[in-house]
Amino acid sequence: MTDITKYKNVSLSKEAYQQLKKQSKQVTDVDLSISKTVELASNVLQGIIEDPHWVKPLRGSPAYQHFKTQLINENRQDN
């Protein structure tokens, strides 16, 4: 049985799942599980965010507002 104090589930779009399946076979010299591929992707993104040269999005900028609108619309289509 899964230890709920250590693990959580996530839902993915079918497209994201297919991308992860491809990535799981290409990112290392062994095939990773989807869970490990997601964990690796999260660790890579965290490394980017923690980089001192990372520039956080300017929340009020038109480019950010456009990005946010697209993200919200994509999320609504998935639900």
C-alpha positions as CSV (number, residue, x, y, z in Angstrom):
1,M,0.0,0.0,0.0
2,T,1.2,3.5,-0.8
3,D,2.6,5.5,2.1
4,I,0.4,8.6,2.0
5,T,2.8,10.5,4.3
6,K,5.5,10.4,1.5
7,Y,3.6,10.4,-1.8
8,K,0.8,12.3,-3.6
9,N,-1.0,11.8,-6.9
10,V,-1.3,14.2,-9.8
11,S,-3.6,14.2,-12.9
12,L,-2.1,14.9,-16.3
13,S,-3.5,15.6,-19.7
14,K,-3.1,12.7,-22.1
15,E,-0.7,14.9,-24.1
16,A,1.5,15.6,-21.1
17,Y,1.5,11.9,-20.2
18,Q,2.6,10.9,-23.7
19,Q,5.4,13.5,-23.5
20,L,6.5,12.0,-20.2
21,K,6.5,8.5,-21.7
22,K,8.8,9.7,-24.5
23,Q,11.0,11.6,-22.1
24,S,11.3,8.7,-19.7
25,K,13.1,6.7,-22.4
26,Q,15.4,9.5,-23.5
27,V,16.6,11.3,-20.4
28,T,18.9,8.7,-19.1
29,D,20.5,5.4,-20.3
30,V,17.7,3.4,-18.6
31,D,13.9,3.9,-18.9
32,L,12.5,5.8,-16.0
33,S,9.1,5.4,-14.5
34,I,6.6,8.2,-15.2
35,S,6.8,9.1,-11.5
36,K,10.6,9.4,-11.6
37,T,10.4,11.4,-14.9
38,V,8.0,13.9,-13.2
39,E,10.3,14.0,-10.2
40,L,13.3,14.7,-12.4
41,A,11.5,17.4,-14.3
42,S,10.5,19.0,-11.1
43,N,14.1,19.0,-9.8
44,V,15.3,20.5,-13.1
45,L,12.7,23.3,-12.9
46,Q,13.6,23.9,-9.2
47,G,17.2,24.3,-10.2
48,I,16.3,26.8,-12.8
49,I,14.2,28.8,-10.4
50,E,16.9,28.8,-7.7
51,D,19.6,30.0,-10.2
52,P,20.7,33.5,-9.2
53,H,20.3,34.6,-12.9
54,W,16.6,33.5,-12.9
55,V,14.4,36.4,-13.7
56,K,10.9,36.1,-12.2
57,P,8.0,37.1,-14.4
58,L,6.8,40.6,-14.1
59,R,3.2,40.0,-13.0
60,G,1.8,43.2,-14.4
61,S,3.6,43.0,-17.8
62,P,1.5,42.4,-20.9
63,A,3.6,39.4,-21.8
64,Y,2.9,37.8,-18.4
65,Q,-0.8,38.6,-18.6
66,H,-0.9,37.0,-22.1
67,F,0.9,33.9,-20.7
68,K,-1.4,33.7,-17.8
69,T,-4.5,33.9,-20.0
70,Q,-3.3,31.1,-22.2
71,L,-2.5,29.0,-19.2
72,I,-5.9,29.5,-17.7
73,N,-7.7,28.8,-21.0
74,E,-5.7,25.6,-21.5
75,N,-6.6,24.5,-18.0
76,R,-10.3,25.1,-18.6
77,Q,-10.2,23.1,-21.8
78,D,-8.6,20.1,-19.9
79,N,-11.4,20.1,-17.4
